[in-house]
């Protein structure tokens, strides 16, 4: 894909599409779960909850990868970008410089300053790493890299960690039962979290939040 192809509209369509098909599949399964407590209800909850987690993790990985591509393909200069994206662009070259003495550290600083007017080259492969266990600390690191952290995600720490834990209990063969009301709460909160992330990505792209703020004039 060329730099001009990943417009805001294309990004928005991709992220909305990712959210929509995941929500549809999960809703179809949820609606098949009996509301009356019985063995079928328990079995379907145990089968559906790991998939709920999988869709949450998958949505984070795919949608944020789209956003990273969107920023990367802008081809902005380093001095136009937020610090996180500069770090991504320069990380390979900086990592190749040894910093075991003051001379090497000075070379790194000189390299960063000399690169400020150069076009960025932000990598997009293997940056969004969910580590197959998307606990809050992992998500928080990803959101920091993308400059998308906010208080709402912080408020969802318990939900995010509980979802991982419940998935792991089931995946590891433990006979841990979740009641219907608790599952519905998990479901609704996770869908809301996915939708919030979708909107956050769209707003950040539209408002060009990845750009460094213009210096204030006195």
Secondary structure, 3 states (H helix, E strand, C coil): CCCCCCCHHHHHHHHHHHHHHHHHHHHHHHHHCCCCCCHHHHHHHHHHHHHHHHHHHHHHHHHHHHHHHHHHCCCCEHHHECHHHHHHHHHHHHHHCCCCCHHHHHHHHHHHHHCCCCECCCCCCCCCCCCCCCCHHHHHHHHHHCCCCCHHHHHCHHHHHHHHHHHHHHHCCCCCCCCHHHHHHHHHHHHHHHHHHHHHHHHHHHCCCCECCCCCCC
